Amino acid sequence: METTQKTKILLAEDDENLGTLLREYLIVKSYDADWFINGEKAYKSFVKEHYDLCILDVMMPVKDGYTLAREIRMTNPDIPIIFLTAKSLKEDIIEGFKAGADDYISKPFSMEELLFRVEAIIRRTKKDPAGTPQSEYKVGGYMFYPNTQLLKFGNTEQKLTTKESDLLKLLCANKNTVLDRNFTLKTIWVDDNYFNARSMDVYIAKLRKYLKDDPRVQIINVHGKGFKLIES
């Protein structure tokens, strides 16, 4: 008898072949997934059932993914949303994030990529096993309060910018595990282009400076993958 509840995913995709394939793949990977062929049917199920994450196609009949995401956000402002789309224009990606997306995958994509994005978002958004709320994180001798963008070490306080705070929150939520570089760029900077990548490197350097007073805490580069916040 199972003692842990499976993560339940709402999937809205108007392509029957892809929808069926995605649902079966998620179930094989131990997720509970409900698939709907348009946004209207998906929303009706969303208001009746409990879901932990939504995967929404953008171009759907009856109700498109952007509209569905906005309605979902009005009901549950915190549930993670991943958009699937054939569009890759910057304007479309920005529109997706304005509608409440946590991540954005352009078709065609591999099942492994989708699974990685799902796992990364769930890992980032869940509470830690000790039940510490996401409004605060303890890293070494530091206390970080993302809601007020404040980093404390003893009697010293450092007020962070929004991007500094968002980046540190991602690192804290993935402490001692690799935080994927492209995922971070798309989550915080929207676009993973060269200039944003350089900007992120600058912010990583700033965070290292803020965390330098505790030698147990480090942000290391993981070559070809991303970053890792280590608490030794």
PETAZI-V761723 format. One record per residue. NEAR is the number of other C-alpha atoms within 8 Angstrom. Layout:
near->NEAR
near->NEAR
This chain:
near->2
near->4
near->4
near->4
near->5
near->7
near->9
near->12
near->13
near->14
near->14
near->15
near->14
near->12
near->7
near->8
near->6
near->8
near->15
near->9
near->8
near->9
near->12
near->8
near->9
near->12
near->10
near->7
near->6
near->7
near->11
near->10
near->11
near->9
near->12
near->13
near->13
near->14
near->15
near->9
near->9
near->14
near->11
near->8
near->8
near->11
near->8
near->6
near->6
near->7
near->10
near->9
near->12
near->13
near->12
near->13
near->13
near->10
near->8
near->13
near->8
near->7
near->10
near->13
near->13
near->10
near->9
near->12
near->13
near->10
near->9
near->11
near->11
near->7
near->7
near->7
near->7
near->5
near->9
near->12
near->13
near->12
near->14
near->12
near->12
near->7
near->7
near->8
near->6
near->7
near->6
near->9
near->11
near->9
near->9
near->12
near->11
near->7
near->10
near->10
near->13
near->10
near->12
near->12
near->10
near->10
near->8
near->5
near->8
near->6
near->8
near->6
near->8
near->10
near->9
near->8
near->10
near->8
near->8
near->8
near->10
near->10
near->9
near->9
near->8
near->6
near->9
near->7
near->5
near->5
near->6
near->9
near->7
near->6
near->7
near->10
near->10
near->8
near->10
near->9
near->8
near->12
near->11
near->12
near->11
near->11
near->6
near->5
near->12
near->13
near->12
near->11
near->9
near->6
near->5
near->6
near->8
near->8
near->7
near->10
near->7
near->7
near->9
near->11
near->12
near->10
near->11
near->9
near->9
near->11
near->12
near->10
near->9
near->13
near->11
near->8
near->7
near->12
near->13
near->9
near->9
near->8
near->10
near->12
near->14
near->12
near->9
near->9
near->9
near->10
near->8
near->10
near->6
near->6
near->6
near->11
near->10
near->8
near->8
near->9
near->8
near->8
near->11
near->9
near->8
near->9
near->10
near->10
near->7
near->8
near->10
near->9
near->5
near->9
near->6
near->8
near->13
near->11
near->10
near->8
near->7
near->9
near->5
near->4
near->9
near->12
near->13
near->15
near->15
near->11
near->10
near->5
